[in-house]
Amino acid sequence: MKKSIKNILYSSSILFLVLTATSCKETKKETEKVQHNTFEGSWIAKDFIDNIIIDKGIKTIQNGVTEIIVPENLKDSITFINEDLEKNTYLASFKNDTLVSHLYETKTQKAVIQDGNLILLPLDKRYHSQEYVKVDSSLVKKAKETNVTVLRFLINKALSDNFYSTKSSKTKITFTEDGKVDGLANFKSYYISINGDSANTRGITAISFTTVEGSTQKLGIEFQQDKVELFDLVLLTSSDEKPSYRKGKLVYSLRIIKPKK
């Protein structure tokens, strides 16, 4: 009888340990799933998305990383998009509730979730933390359908959200989120530069147009309440120097007819 009771107790203990181990594994999987779902998605720097247009132009943020894309599977690597719209991808892993990006050698970049936003922690004392807002899935889908990054989609929307016309013509002018233009001169596409050599303009945002013939015309753009104005650019540097420009004369004044639906 005593032996039977011991066997029962022993079997119960084994069963308890198995159930506990299984429960722990399930809890661990659930924790990983929560972390995974919390970080997954496209994140845009709050400083940028809150104020896309500043002083009539579009400007970059200070710390360099404007968009972060965390994939559904971390094995696919995290993508960092800087102010020049250049992409860098890095392997990543979870450490407790922290997302760790492995940049190079022993250097890592950490991120946490606070109040629903992603906080990118500073690499060292030279930097400061940066807050990012999660982009709505419908916007991510539109960006993918347009074949551009979410960041580029938002930049172009500052121009593409409205229909325009000029004082001398009733032709409706349209801009699309994927960088196409219709109804303005012989331009067929456009690209707004927010940083880098192509954006080296003083006090005005640079925009480049490609014509139907394949040539390029670089202008300056200013966003106003009821219109968008395009200006000629005056070269300030010599031919052997890095080009720099300032705002020249007004070339086109595009009056907003109505916003797109």
C-alpha positions as CSV (number, residue, x, y, z in Angstrom):
1,M,0.0,0.0,0.0
2,K,2.8,2.4,1.0
3,K,4.6,1.6,-2.2
4,S,1.4,2.3,-4.2
5,I,1.0,5.7,-2.6
6,K,4.7,6.5,-3.3
7,N,4.2,5.6,-6.9
8,I,1.1,7.8,-7.1
9,L,2.9,10.7,-5.5
10,Y,5.9,10.2,-7.8
11,S,3.7,10.1,-10.9
12,S,1.9,13.2,-9.7
13,S,5.2,15.0,-9.2
14,I,6.4,14.0,-12.7
15,L,3.1,15.2,-14.2
16,F,3.3,18.5,-12.3
17,L,6.8,19.1,-13.6
18,V,5.8,18.3,-17.2
19,L,2.8,20.6,-17.0
20,T,4.9,23.4,-15.4
21,A,7.6,23.1,-18.1
22,T,4.9,23.1,-20.8
23,S,3.3,26.1,-19.2
24,C,6.6,27.9,-19.0
25,K,7.3,27.2,-22.7
26,E,3.8,28.5,-23.6
27,T,4.3,31.6,-21.5
28,K,7.7,32.2,-23.1
29,K,6.1,31.8,-26.6
30,E,3.3,34.1,-25.6
31,T,5.8,36.7,-24.2
32,E,7.8,36.5,-27.5
33,K,4.6,36.9,-29.4
34,V,3.6,40.0,-27.4
35,Q,7.0,41.6,-27.9
36,H,6.9,40.6,-31.6
37,N,3.5,42.2,-32.2
38,T,4.4,45.3,-30.2
39,F,7.5,46.2,-32.2
40,E,6.4,44.9,-35.7
41,G,5.6,47.6,-38.2
42,S,6.8,50.9,-39.7
43,W,7.7,53.7,-37.4
44,I,8.3,57.4,-38.3
45,A,10.2,59.9,-36.2
46,K,7.6,61.9,-34.2
47,D,9.5,65.1,-34.8
48,F,9.1,64.6,-38.6
49,I,5.5,63.4,-38.7
50,D,4.2,66.1,-36.4
51,N,5.7,68.9,-38.5
52,I,6.3,67.7,-42.1
53,I,6.1,71.3,-43.4
54,I,8.2,73.9,-41.4
55,D,8.9,77.4,-42.7
56,K,7.2,76.6,-46.0
57,G,9.5,73.6,-46.6
58,I,10.1,70.0,-45.7
59,K,13.1,69.5,-43.5
60,T,14.9,66.5,-42.1
61,I,15.2,65.5,-38.4
62,Q,18.4,66.0,-36.4
63,N,19.5,62.5,-35.4
64,G,19.5,61.0,-38.9
65,V,17.1,58.0,-38.6
66,T,13.6,59.1,-39.9
67,E,11.9,55.7,-40.5
68,I,12.4,52.3,-38.8
69,I,10.9,49.1,-40.2
70,V,10.6,46.2,-37.9
71,P,9.6,43.0,-39.9
72,E,7.2,40.3,-38.8
73,N,10.1,37.9,-38.5
74,L,13.2,39.4,-36.9
75,K,15.4,37.1,-39.0
76,D,14.5,39.4,-42.0
77,S,16.5,42.2,-40.3
78,I,15.4,45.7,-39.2
79,T,15.6,48.5,-41.7
80,F,16.8,52.0,-40.7
81,I,16.1,54.8,-43.3
82,N,18.0,58.0,-42.7
83,E,17.3,61.6,-43.8
84,D,18.9,60.9,-47.2
85,L,16.4,58.1,-47.7
86,E,19.3,55.6,-47.6
87,K,18.5,52.2,-46.2
88,N,20.6,50.1,-43.8
89,T,19.5,46.7,-42.5
90,Y,20.7,45.0,-39.3
91,L,20.1,41.7,-37.5
92,A,18.1,42.1,-34.3
93,S,17.0,40.2,-31.2
94,F,14.9,40.6,-28.1
95,K,16.4,41.0,-24.6
96,N,13.5,41.0,-22.1
97,D,11.3,43.9,-23.3
98,T,14.1,45.6,-25.3
99,L,14.6,45.3,-29.1
100,V,18.4,45.1,-29.8
101,S,19.7,45.8,-33.3
102,H,23.2,44.5,-33.9
103,L,24.9,47.2,-35.9
104,Y,28.5,46.1,-36.3
105,E,31.0,44.1,-34.2
106,T,29.9,44.7,-30.6
107,K,27.9,47.9,-31.3
108,T,24.2,47.7,-30.6
109,Q,21.2,50.0,-30.9
110,K,18.4,49.4,-28.4
111,A,14.7,50.3,-28.5
112,V,11.8,50.1,-26.1
113,I,8.1,50.7,-26.3
114,Q,6.7,53.5,-24.1
115,D,3.1,54.7,-24.1
116,G,2.6,53.0,-27.5
117,N,5.5,54.7,-29.2
118,L,9.0,53.3,-30.0
119,I,11.9,55.0,-28.2
120,L,15.2,54.5,-29.9
121,L,17.8,54.8,-27.1
122,P,21.1,56.7,-27.8
123,L,24.2,54.9,-28.9
124,D,26.3,56.9,-26.5
125,K,26.5,60.3,-24.7
126,R,26.8,62.2,-28.0
127,Y,23.3,61.3,-29.0
128,H,19.8,61.6,-27.5
129,S,16.8,59.3,-27.5
130,Q,14.4,59.6,-30.4
131,E,10.6,58.9,-30.4
132,Y,8.8,57.2,-33.2
133,V,5.1,56.8,-34.0
134,K,3.7,53.6,-35.5
135,V,2.3,54.1,-39.0
136,D,-1.3,52.9,-39.6
137,S,-1.4,49.7,-41.6
138,S,-3.5,51.2,-44.3
139,L,-0.8,53.8,-45.0
140,V,1.8,51.1,-45.1
141,K,-0.3,49.2,-47.6
142,K,-0.7,52.3,-49.8
143,A,3.0,53.0,-49.7
144,K,3.7,49.4,-50.8
145,E,1.1,49.6,-53.6
146,T,2.8,52.9,-54.7
147,N,6.3,51.1,-54.5
148,V,7.8,53.8,-52.2
149,T,8.8,53.9,-48.6
150,V,6.3,55.3,-46.0
151,L,8.7,58.2,-45.5
152,R,8.7,59.0,-49.3
153,F,4.9,58.6,-49.4
154,L,4.4,61.1,-46.6
155,I,6.8,63.6,-48.3
156,N,5.0,63.3,-51.6
157,K,1.6,63.6,-50.0
158,A,2.5,67.1,-48.9
159,L,2.2,68.0,-52.6
160,S,-0.1,65.3,-54.0
161,D,-3.0,65.8,-51.6
162,N,-4.4,68.7,-53.7
163,F,-5.3,69.6,-57.3
164,Y,-3.7,72.8,-58.7
165,S,-3.9,75.3,-61.5
166,T,-2.0,78.3,-62.7
167,K,-3.3,81.8,-63.2
168,S,-2.7,81.6,-67.0
169,S,-4.2,78.2,-67.5
170,K,-7.3,76.3,-66.3
171,T,-5.5,72.9,-66.9
172,K,-5.8,70.8,-63.7
173,I,-2.3,69.9,-62.4
174,T,-1.9,66.7,-60.4
175,F,0.9,65.1,-58.5
176,T,0.9,61.5,-57.4
177,E,2.4,59.8,-54.3
178,D,4.7,57.8,-56.5
179,G,6.4,60.9,-57.9
180,K,4.5,61.5,-61.2
181,V,3.1,64.9,-62.3
182,D,0.6,65.8,-65.0
183,G,-0.5,69.2,-66.4
184,L,2.6,71.2,-65.5
185,A,4.8,72.3,-68.5
186,N,6.4,69.2,-70.0
187,F,7.2,67.6,-66.6
188,K,6.4,63.9,-66.1
189,S,7.9,63.2,-62.7
190,Y,9.3,64.9,-59.6
191,Y,11.5,64.2,-56.6
192,I,11.5,66.3,-53.4
193,S,14.9,66.3,-51.7
194,I,15.1,66.8,-47.9
195,N,18.8,66.3,-47.4
196,G,22.1,65.4,-49.2
197,D,23.8,67.1,-52.1
198,S,20.6,67.4,-54.1
199,A,19.0,69.3,-51.3
200,N,21.9,71.8,-50.8
201,T,19.7,74.9,-51.1
202,R,19.6,77.8,-48.7
203,G,16.3,78.6,-47.1
204,I,14.2,76.5,-49.5
205,T,13.4,72.9,-50.2
206,A,14.7,71.5,-53.5
207,I,12.5,69.6,-56.0
208,S,13.7,68.1,-59.3
209,F,11.5,67.5,-62.3
210,T,12.2,65.1,-65.1
211,T,10.8,66.2,-68.5
212,V,9.2,64.0,-71.2
213,E,12.4,64.4,-73.1
214,G,14.4,63.0,-70.2
215,S,16.2,66.2,-69.1
216,T,16.1,67.4,-65.5
217,Q,15.1,70.8,-64.1
218,K,15.9,71.6,-60.5
219,L,13.7,74.2,-58.7
220,G,12.9,75.3,-55.2
221,I,9.5,74.7,-53.7
222,E,7.5,76.6,-51.0
223,F,4.3,75.3,-49.4
224,Q,1.8,78.0,-48.5
225,Q,-1.8,77.9,-47.2
226,D,-3.6,78.3,-50.6
227,K,-0.8,77.6,-53.1
228,V,2.5,76.1,-53.9
229,E,5.2,78.2,-55.5
230,L,8.2,77.0,-57.5
231,F,11.3,79.1,-57.8
232,D,14.4,79.2,-60.0
233,L,17.6,78.3,-58.2
234,V,20.7,80.5,-58.3
235,L,24.1,78.7,-58.1
236,L,26.3,80.1,-55.5
237,T,29.4,78.0,-55.9
238,S,32.0,77.6,-58.6
239,S,32.2,74.6,-60.9
240,D,35.0,72.9,-58.9
241,E,33.0,73.2,-55.6
242,K,30.1,71.3,-54.1
243,P,27.1,73.0,-55.6
244,S,25.0,75.2,-53.3
245,Y,21.9,77.2,-54.3
246,R,19.6,80.0,-53.2
247,K,16.1,81.0,-54.1
248,G,15.8,82.9,-57.4
249,K,12.8,84.3,-59.3
250,L,9.3,82.8,-59.2
251,V,8.7,80.4,-62.0
252,Y,5.3,78.8,-61.3
253,S,2.6,79.7,-58.8
254,L,0.2,76.7,-58.3
255,R,-3.1,77.7,-56.8
256,I,-4.9,75.0,-54.9
257,I,-8.2,74.2,-56.6
258,K,-9.4,71.6,-54.1
259,P,-8.1,68.8,-52.0
260,K,-8.2,65.2,-53.4
261,K,-10.7,62.9,-51.7
